[in-house]
């Protein structure tokens, strides 16, 4: 995935335990993607981001994508996340969500977290309640 200038807008910076991450959202109504960059950890001995920290930020990105896809607020009811690779700091990650099915109150989604077009870091199936 090529990162074009001005295609992502910085939303916020979050620090969780020893990990700082910057969250971005795609500046387009046609493409619903969110991005993430982990900064260098405060503990230099840790170069790989911990699974619990990745999960926290991945759920945050999924929430951004689902809210933008539906143009409504949603609450996460259930998730199944599988990790396929480690994440190092200072790598730009892209989260892409797809709605699989929608009912009156629920939304079923599939989400992937990529480091580039070919390297999937994590993937998830989740159920959201429309608020």
C-alpha positions as CSV (number, residue, x, y, z in Angstrom):
1,X,0.0,0.0,0.0
2,X,1.5,3.3,-0.9
3,X,0.9,6.1,1.5
4,X,0.0,9.3,-0.4
5,X,0.6,12.6,1.1
6,X,-2.6,14.0,2.6
7,X,-4.5,10.8,2.2
8,X,-4.6,10.2,6.0
9,X,-5.5,12.8,8.7
10,X,-4.0,12.6,12.2
11,X,-6.8,12.1,14.8
12,X,-5.0,11.6,18.1
13,X,-2.0,10.3,20.0
14,X,-2.6,7.7,22.8
15,X,-0.2,6.3,25.4
16,X,-1.0,3.0,26.8
17,X,1.4,1.7,29.5
18,X,4.8,2.1,27.7
19,X,3.5,2.3,24.2
20,X,2.6,5.5,22.3
21,X,0.6,5.4,19.1
22,X,-0.7,7.9,16.7
23,X,-4.0,7.2,15.0
24,X,-5.0,8.4,11.5
25,X,-8.1,8.2,9.4
26,X,-8.3,8.2,5.6
27,X,-9.4,11.5,4.3
28,X,-11.9,10.1,1.8
29,X,-15.6,9.3,1.8
30,X,-15.0,6.4,-0.7
31,X,-12.4,4.5,1.3
32,X,-12.9,3.6,5.0
33,X,-9.5,2.9,6.5
34,X,-7.7,3.9,9.6
35,X,-4.0,4.0,10.2
36,X,-1.7,3.6,13.1
37,X,2.0,4.2,13.9
38,X,3.6,3.0,17.1
39,X,6.3,5.3,18.4
40,X,9.6,4.0,19.9
41,X,8.8,2.4,23.3
42,X,10.0,4.2,26.5
43,X,11.7,0.9,27.4
44,X,14.3,0.5,24.6
45,X,14.7,-3.2,25.4
46,X,11.1,-3.8,24.0
47,X,11.2,-3.4,20.2
48,X,8.2,-5.6,19.6
49,X,4.7,-4.2,20.6
50,X,2.9,-6.4,23.1
51,X,-0.2,-8.3,21.9
52,X,-2.5,-6.7,24.6
53,X,-1.5,-3.2,23.3
54,X,-2.0,-4.2,19.7
55,X,-5.5,-5.5,20.5
56,X,-6.4,-2.2,22.3
57,X,-5.4,-0.1,19.3
58,X,-6.9,-2.5,16.8
59,X,-10.3,-2.4,18.5
60,X,-10.1,1.4,18.4
61,X,-9.4,1.4,14.7
62,X,-12.2,-1.0,14.1
63,X,-14.6,1.3,15.9
64,X,-13.5,4.2,13.8
65,X,-14.1,2.3,10.6
66,X,-17.5,0.9,11.6
67,X,-18.7,4.3,12.8
68,X,-17.6,5.9,9.5
69,X,-19.1,3.0,7.3
70,X,-22.5,3.3,9.0
71,X,-22.4,7.0,9.9
72,X,-23.7,5.9,13.3
73,X,-22.3,5.2,16.7
74,X,-21.8,1.5,17.5
75,X,-20.9,-0.5,20.6
76,X,-18.7,-3.6,20.3
77,X,-20.5,-6.7,21.5
78,X,-18.2,-9.5,20.5
79,X,-14.8,-9.9,18.8
80,X,-12.4,-12.6,17.7
81,X,-8.9,-11.4,16.9
82,X,-6.2,-13.5,15.5
83,X,-2.6,-12.3,15.2
84,X,-0.4,-13.6,12.4
85,X,2.8,-11.5,12.9
86,X,4.7,-9.2,15.3
87,X,4.6,-5.4,15.0
88,X,7.7,-3.2,15.3
89,X,7.6,0.4,16.2
90,X,7.7,3.2,13.5
91,X,5.8,1.1,10.9
92,X,2.6,2.5,9.4
93,X,-0.3,0.0,9.8
94,X,-3.6,0.2,7.9
95,X,-6.9,-1.1,9.2
96,X,-9.5,-2.0,6.7
97,X,-13.1,-3.0,7.7
98,X,-15.8,-4.6,5.7
99,X,-19.5,-5.0,6.7
100,X,-20.5,-8.6,6.1
101,X,-24.1,-8.3,7.3
102,X,-26.4,-5.7,8.9
103,X,-29.7,-6.3,10.8
104,X,-31.9,-3.7,12.4
105,X,-29.7,-3.6,15.6
106,X,-26.5,-5.4,14.7
107,X,-23.6,-5.2,12.3
108,X,-21.2,-8.1,11.5
109,X,-17.8,-7.0,10.3
110,X,-14.5,-8.4,9.0
111,X,-11.4,-6.4,9.6
112,X,-7.7,-6.8,8.6
113,X,-4.7,-5.0,10.0
114,X,-1.9,-4.7,7.3
115,X,1.7,-3.5,7.4
116,X,1.7,-3.4,3.6
117,X,-0.4,-5.0,1.0
118,X,0.9,-8.5,1.5
119,X,1.7,-8.6,5.2
120,X,-1.4,-9.1,7.4
121,X,-0.6,-8.5,11.1
122,X,-4.0,-9.3,12.5
123,X,-7.6,-10.0,11.5
124,X,-10.9,-10.0,13.2
125,X,-14.6,-10.9,13.0
126,X,-16.8,-8.7,15.2
127,X,-20.4,-7.9,16.1
128,X,-21.4,-4.3,16.8
129,X,-24.7,-3.0,18.3
130,X,-26.0,0.1,16.5
131,X,-26.7,2.8,19.2
